[in-house]
Amino acid sequence: MRLSDHDAAFLYGETASGPMHGANIAVLEGELSVQAVRAHIARRLHLLPRLRQRLVFAPFNLAHPKWVDDPKFDIARHVKAHSLEAGATLDEALAAAAKLAEPLLPRDRPLWLTYVIEGVKDRTVLLQMGHHAMADGASGVDISLVLFDLQANAPEPAAEPAPWSPAPLPDAAELAAEALREQVESMLDRNPFEAMQLSGGHREMLRRAGESITRFVAEPVLMAPWNAGLVGPKREMAWRRYGFGEFREIRRRFGGTINDVVLSVAAEGAARYLAASRQAATDRNLRIMCPVNVRQEDEKGALGNRVSGIFPMFPAAPMDIVERLRKVRHEMEQIKQNREAQALQHLMAVMPSPPPLAMAPAQLVGGALDPTALAAHIPSPPAFLWGASVPMAGFNFTCTNVPGVQVPQYIAGHQVLDVLAMLMLSGVLGYGLAVTSYNKQLCFTLVCDPRLMPDIERMADAVDGAFGELLVAARSADGSKVSAAEPREAEMPIAPARKAPADEDLAAKSA
């Protein structure tokens, strides 16, 4: 199966400092060995054929790469152990996971890798990485439904009907002939007048997409410190956990959607972080990229990418948290009415495919002659070069909300207590926020390049404080506004932080 244009874009856009794999982190109850995890996954591999397939490139990049069986597949190369010193804390295990997720995934094998992180008493941490060319967030949840069980003593899946026998790798002549044949067939099938034959509805959608893209230049946003240089190869993360019911309380009190609440907290947290960094943000804006799943009902369970996006814009200065939610609701309602996600999806569908030949340098990424490795050594510009006086065309960070299953999941009989997700960072996007819902909880996972954001916990505290204020306002008798305090010189204007739970709290939660 050949990569689609959308899937291939993630491969071509990968750099040494900007790997295009996502990472999920599962915190498990109890201590689980790497052998047990390998055996558990091995019994399910036949249900997910892509996990035993690797990519091969056509000679001269005549077409996008395609998935083929990996004749050297060995699950030991994909499920590995990482041992911490005995008595390590959960925070130390999560920091190790962030570091383990930094390198590129090897391209000479299937594009996924799992680490079983050992050393935390009564806990096991699974770091699961998969390339975005293989799956997006929604299909990643579908994969988890195969790899994880919904009960501790779930019956084993039906065995593979026959031992797996990989097809031999195609040789260069086969790959070239197939690519050329596909190119010819594509040219013969293509209608050069198709664009002129678009219906009025399609033309209207394209017009809206054009307006959305034009706003990136016509309405520049503030350049935040985490946008002030090219992303390097290092990653740090922070996380906070909330009850889903608390978000429902806020939604019931003030209206809107769960996603509106998430965006309000994310935007206000970023604004407070900027204020504490003495960033002049009055009358300036932040733009956030929010991925949108556009799968149809009959596409559920299919791997690959079926994602569009929306780009809401919000004030960059701190504000009353209830007023922040009101502005977010208004902005999101306008975007929905304009059908921005669908319009951008239409635009992607009618745009000409990128010539694979032009993307040939992507084959060098990860190798000895990788030109993108130099970007990791470019120093970040000094602080005086960024600020409100330097506008930025584009968006400031990604905030994705990935809905997961709302009942407990298990692996090898061990319950999954928390599910975190680490976003990819690339270009000048040195900060991102992923929100995962699982078993009636929401986990906010913040990831950054520490060169551009050396204080990720400060951002997490700002987000946490914004949420705490919004929850207090929702629970107050009259729903009165809660005004953010003016930022002091050395600290954030936040409510008491809701720190990530300690190991003892996790044990109490699972009891």
N, C-alpha and C positions, 0 to 999 in steps of 0.2 A: 504494500500500500504506500503510495507516494504522499509526501506531506502536502497539505493545502498551502495556499499563499499565506494564510493567517498563521498556521503552525510553523511554516518555514521562517517567517519573519522573526520569531523568537530565537531561532538558531543563528540567523544572519546577524541579529542585533547583539549577540553575546560577545562580551569582551573579558579579558583576564580579570578586570576589576568589577565587572558587572555580569556575573553568572546568571543565566536565565533559568535557574531551577527554583521552584518554591520548596519550602520546608514546613512540614508539620511536626510538632512535638507532642507526644502523648506521655502523660505522667501516669504510670501504672501502680496499682496497689500491690505491694509485695515485691519480692526480688525474683527476677526471671533471668534465666541463663540465655546466652546467645544461641546455644544448641536448641533450646525449646522454641525460640522465636523462628529459627531457620526451619525447623520441622513443621511448625504451624503454617508458615507461608508456603513452604514447598508443597503441602497438600492442597493448596489453592491455586497454584500457578496455572493449571490448565484452564481455569475459569477466567484468567486474564492473560491471554496470549501475548499481548504487547510487552509484558514483563520479561519475555524470553526473546525479544526481538531488538536488534540494533539498527542503526542507520548506515546506509551506504550511499556514497556520492557518485553521481554519474560522471564519466570522464569529461573534462573541460566544463563541468557544471552545466551540461546541456539541459538539465531539468532539476527540479528540487530533489533532495535526497529521498530515499524510500526505506520503509521498514522491511527487514528480512530476518529470518531466524538466525540467531547467534549460535554457530556450531561449537563455540567454546564456552557456552553458558555454564556457569558454576555459581550456585546460590551463595557459596562462601565468599565470592567476590562482591556480593550485594548486601549481605547481612553480616555485619562485622561487630566485634565487641570493642568497647572503649572503657577502660577501667580507671576509675578515680581512686584516690587514696581512701582507705576505709574510714568511715565517719564523715565523708563529704556531705555538704548540705545540698538541698534541692537547688538553691540559687547557684551554687558552684556547678552543678550538673547542667543547668540551663545555660550558664556562661560557656561551658565546654561545648554544648550543642551549637551555640552561635558560632564558635570558632571552627568546629568541624564542618559547618555548612559553608565556609568561605570559599574553598577551592572549586574550580570547575569540575563537573562530572566528566569522567573519561568518555570519549566518543567511540572507543573501540569495543564497546559493550552496551547492553541495554542501559538507558539513561535514567536509572534510579539507584538509590543507595540508602540503606537503613543502618543506623548505628544503635546498638544496645548499650546504653551507658549505665555502668554498674558502679557501686560504691556508696550509694545513699541508703541508709538503713530503712528497711521496709518499703523501699520504692525502687522502681526501674523507670528510666527515661528512654523512650524511643524517639530517635531523630529520623524522620522519613523524608527523603528528598526525591523529587521527580522533576524532570525537565518540562518547561512550559510547552515545548514542541509536542510533548506527549499528552498532556492533560492540563486543563484549567482548573480553577477552584471547585466548580460544580462537579466535574467529572472526577476530581480527587475525592470528593465525598462519596461518589458512587464506588470508587475503588475501595474505600474504607468499609463499605457495606459487604464487600466480598472478603477482605482480609480480616475483619473483626467479626465476632459473634455478638448476638443480642442476648445471650444468657451464658452463665458461667459454665454450665455443663451441656453446652450445645452439641448435638451430634455432628460428627465429622462430615464434610461434604462428600458427595459421591466420588469415588476414585476415578482417576483418568482411565478411559476405556482401554488404552494401550500405551505402552511406554513411549514417551516423546522421542521422536526422531527428527532432528532439525534438517530442513532442506539445505543443500550445499549453497554456499555464497555464490551469487552470479559473478561471472568474470567481466572484465572491462568491455569486451566486445558485446556481450549480452546487454550490459547496462547502457552502452552507447546506442545500440540499435533500438532498444525499447524507448529511450528518451527521444530519439529522433522521430520514431513512429508517432509517439504521443504529440510531439510538437506539430507534425504535419496534420494529424487528425484535428488538433485544436484549431489550426489555421483554417482548415476546410469547413469546420463547424461554425467558425466565428462569422457573425453577420456584421459587416462594416457599418451598416446603417442602423444597427440596433439602438444606439444612443438617440438617433433622431426619431425612433418609433416608440419611445417611452410614452406611457399614458400620462394624462394630466396629473394623476395622483403620484406617480413616480417622480415627475418633474418637480412637484411641490416638495416632496421629501428631499430631493437633491438640493433644492433652493434652501431649505431649512438647514441642511448639513453645511452648505456653504456659509450661511450666516454664523453658525456655531464656530466654524474654523476661523472665520474672519475676526471674531471677537478676541481671539488669542493675540492678534496684532493690534487691533483697534482699542482693546481694553487691557493694557498690560497690568500685571500685578506686581506687588512688592517682591523684591529679591530677598528671601530669608537667608540667614547664615548657613543653613543646610543646603542652600542652592548656590553657594558662593564659589564652588570649584568642582572639578570632576571627582566623581566618587572613586575612592581607593578600594583596596581589597579587604579591609578589615570591617568586622561587624560587631556591634553590641546590641543587646536587647533588654527590654524591661517589660513587665506585664502586670496587669491588675485583673481581678476576677469579681464579677457582679452576679447577682441573681436576676434571672430573666423577669421574675415577677416585679422587681423594682423598675425596670424599664416599662413594663405594662402599667404600673401605677402612674408614671409620668405621662404616658400616652393617654390614659383615661382622663387625666386631669386637664391636659393642655391640647389634646387632639394630635393629629398627624399620624406618623407611622413610627415603628421601632427604629427604622433607618434614619428618620428625621432626628430622633433623640441622639442616636450615635453620632451623626454629623454635627449636631449642635455641640456635643461634648468635645469632639475632635477639633472643631474650628475654634471654640473658645479656649481650649487648652493650648493650641498653637498661638493664639493671640496673647495669652498671658505669658507664655514662654518668651515671645518677642518683647513684650513689655519689660520683663525681668532682664532681658539682654540689652535693654536701653535702645531698642530698635524703634525709630520714629515711624509710627504706623497710622497716625491720624489721617483720615480720608483716603487711605490706601486699602487694597483688597488682597485677599488670598484666594487662589483657585485650587480646588481639590478634584482629583480624578477619581471617579467612582465606577469601577467595572460593573457591567450589567449583563446578566446571563440572558441570552436570547434564544436558548434552545426551545424547540417546539416539543409538544408532548411525546411525539414518536421518536425524538432524538435522545430521550433520557437513557442514561447508561452508556452512550457512545463517548469514546475518548476524543482527544483533540480539543480545539478551541472554538467555542461558539459564544463569544463575548463581544459586546460593544461597550460603550462608556458614556458617561455624562460628566460635565465639568462645571459644577456649581461654583459661584463666586460669592465670598462673604467678606464683611469688614475685617480688617487685620488688627484693629485695636480692641482691647478688652471691653466688654459691655455687660449689662445686666443679663444674667443667664436665661431668664424667661423671655426677654426681648430677643436674645440670640436665637432661641428656639422659634419664635414667631417669624424672624427673618428667614431662617432655614426652611420653615414650612412654606413660606411664600415663594422662595426661590425654587424649591423642588416642585411645587405645584405648577409654576410657569414652565419648567423643563418638561414635566409630564404632558402638559397641554400642547407644547410644541413638538412632542414625540421626538426628543433629541436623540435618544439612544437608537430608535428605529431609523431615524434619518441618517445617522452616521453609519449604521449597518448597511443601508441602501447604497451609500457612497462607496463603501468598501467593496460591495458586490459588483459595481459597474466600473470601478477603476481598473486600468490595465494591470495585468500581473507584472510583478517585478522580474526583469530578465534574470534567470538563474545565473547566467554567465557573469553578470555584473557583480554577483555576490560571491564569486570564487574565492576572494581573500578570506572569507569566513572559514574556509577549510584550514587556515593556518592557526586559528584560535586554539590555544591550549598546547600548541607544539613549540618546538625550540625556536622557530622563526616568527612567533606570534608578535605582530606589530603593536597590538593593543596593550601588551605588558608594560610599555613605556608610560602609559597614562597613570599607572599606580605610583610613579615616582615624581609626578608633577606636584609641586607644593600648592596648598590652598592659598588663595590670595589673602592679603591682610584685611583685617576687619573694616578699615576705612574705605575699601573698594565696594562694599555692599551696604545697602540701606535703602531708605525710602527714595533717595535721589537716583537710584539705579533701578529702572523698571525692568521687568522680566516678561517676555512673551512666552506663554506656556502655562504650566500648572506647577504648584509648589510641592505637593506630595500626593500620594495615593492613599485612599482610605477604602478598604474593601470589607464587606460584611458577608461572610460565608455561612449560610444556615446549614447546620448539621443535624444529626438525629437527636431527639429529645428524650431518649431513654439510654440507660447505661450500655456500653459496649465492653467486650472482653476479648483478650487474646491469650490463648493457652490457659484459660480459666482465671486470668487475672483482670480485674476491672480497670477500665480506663477512667481515671479521676478527672483529668483536665486535658483539653486539646488546645494547643496554641498553634499559631501559624506565623511564619516569618516571610515577609514580602521580599521580593527582589528589589535591589537598588541599582540604578545605572545612570549614566549621563551626569546631570547635575542634581539628581534627586537623592539627596543624602539622608532622607528620613521617610518612613512609611508606617502605616498603621493597619493592622489586620484584626478584624473582630470575628471571632468564631463562636457560634452557639452550639452548645452540647449539653444534654441532660439537664435542661432548665437553668443553664448558666451561660453567661457571656464572658469570654476572655478577650481582653484588649492586649495585643502584643505589639509593642513598638520596637522598631529596628532602625539602626542608624549606622552611618560611617562615623566613627569617633573622631576623625580629623575635622569633620564638618559640624558634628554635634557631640562635643565631649561630655555632655551631661544629660544622657538619656533619661535618667531617673527624675531629673527636674521636669522634663516634658511629661513623664508619666504622672508625677505629682500634680502638675497643672491640669491634666485631663481628669485626674481623679477628683481634684477639688471642684472642678466645674460640674462633674456628675453629682457630687455630694450636695452642692448648692441647689441643683435642679431638683433633686429628690426631696430636699427639705421644703422647697417651694411647693412641690406637688402635694406634700403631706400637710402643709399648713392649712388652717381652717378656711382662709379666704383666698388661698392661692396667690398670696402677695409676692411681689417681686423680691428677689434677693440680689442686692447690688454688689458687684465685685469691688473689693477694696482697692485703693490706689497702690500700685506696686512700690514696695520699699526698696532701698538700694540693694540689699543683699539677699532678698528672699522673694519667693513667689507669692502673689496675692491669692492664696488658696485656703480651702477648708482643711481640717485635719486629714491627712492622707490615709487612704484605705490601702494599706500595704498588701503585697502578695502574701498569702497565708504561709505561715511556717509549717514545717512537717507535722507538728502536733495538731495544727488546725486541720490539715488534710486528713489526718487519721480520724479526727472527730467527725469530719464531714462524711467520711465513708462508712462510719460505724452505724 
